[in-house]
Amino acid sequence: MSNHLETAQRVVVKIGSALLTDAETGKLNRTWLQAMVEDIARMRARGQDMLIVSSGAISLGRRALKLPAGKLKLEESQAAAAVGQIGLAHAFQEILSAYGFSCAQILLTLEDTEERRRYLNARSTINTLLKLGAVPVINENDTVATTEIRYGDNDRLAARVASMVSADCLVLLSDVDGLYTAPPHLPGAKHIPEVAEITPEIEGMAGDAASIYSRGGMKTKIAAARIATEGGARMAIANGRTLRPLQAVEEGARVTWFAAHSTPFAARKRWISGSLKSAGTITIDDGAVKALIQGRSLLPAGVREVEGDFERGDAVTVRDLQGQEIARGLTAYDSRDARIIKGHSSREIEDLLGYSGRAEMIHRDDLVLKKP
Ligand code: GLU
């Protein structure tokens, strides 16, 4: 089981605040972070895409601002995050660059992963960063998130990120080594190495174990597991309280693995073809039909007709000239711009629209062919 980490292609690692900051002093735990980055570097050298979701902004910031111990008010934690995030990003940048990596800071709000237009943007930026060899370091944009539109915990944020970027593995590093049948300090509590299905019984095992620094207890970890596994990633809850925790997992340290329910690819395609209402229709010529069948993207040049009123990121139906449905996909242009660039080569997009948009009307990753 431990080799799940070795075989994964794209791994999201979530680091909890309790690991990054010293409980007594609230200071950043540099030695630990350095060793953690060594883990990341080793996995990158094996050809794996690595993304980090890091907490710690609030706990670092509260120390800098000398805020009192205990629960903070929302506006205090937002203020703390604004201060702490700088130190956090700086530490990552310093340590990652020592290993030759560019560090990319990405601050997300709930809307960035839930609203399709913004989701497409966030995803394509992250994919571009990975292609360019950078290591994305992601956190919630706590400073501007309001109560109603925040995750509040990085466990679920990390799970959303994992499914957004089609990662096949998510590791939640925290101060526990997995799920137990009862609170671990009680006699008779048994560790659960593998969860095939998140049943109500499993959910019942998740007590509230949040520390004062981290928001996520076992409940949010199970909620994260639900999101990640449905998105096609397997997820581990692992103890990060050791140097090089990922290596420890590979070498057989005790963790709980949650089995993936599909592959990232299938999950995404199912999401596009099944759960999204079509907001319009794009009719394409025979050449474009052929290109799609060969697995290529839909370019504006092959588009003949655009019907309906849709936004960028909406799901649309793609038909051939006979009116037969060929595919479903997420459009990179809204209906107004799509009408302007239809039939034109991608090179003309900038002249026609006044901005240089994407070359594809629908990227092949966002396209699902109808079964004949
Ligand atoms: N985003 C918060 C921070 O950086 C952490 C949330 C959590 O602990 O899960 O402090």
Boltz pocket constraint, residues with backbone or C-beta under 6 A from the ligand:
constraints:
  - pocket:
      binder: B
      contacts: [[A, 17], [A, 54], [A, 55], [A, 56], [A, 57], [A, 58], [A, 59], [A, 81], [A, 139], [A, 140], [A, 142], [A, 152], [A, 153], [A, 154], [A, 155], [A, 213], [A, 214], [A, 215], [A, 216]]
      max_distance: 6.0
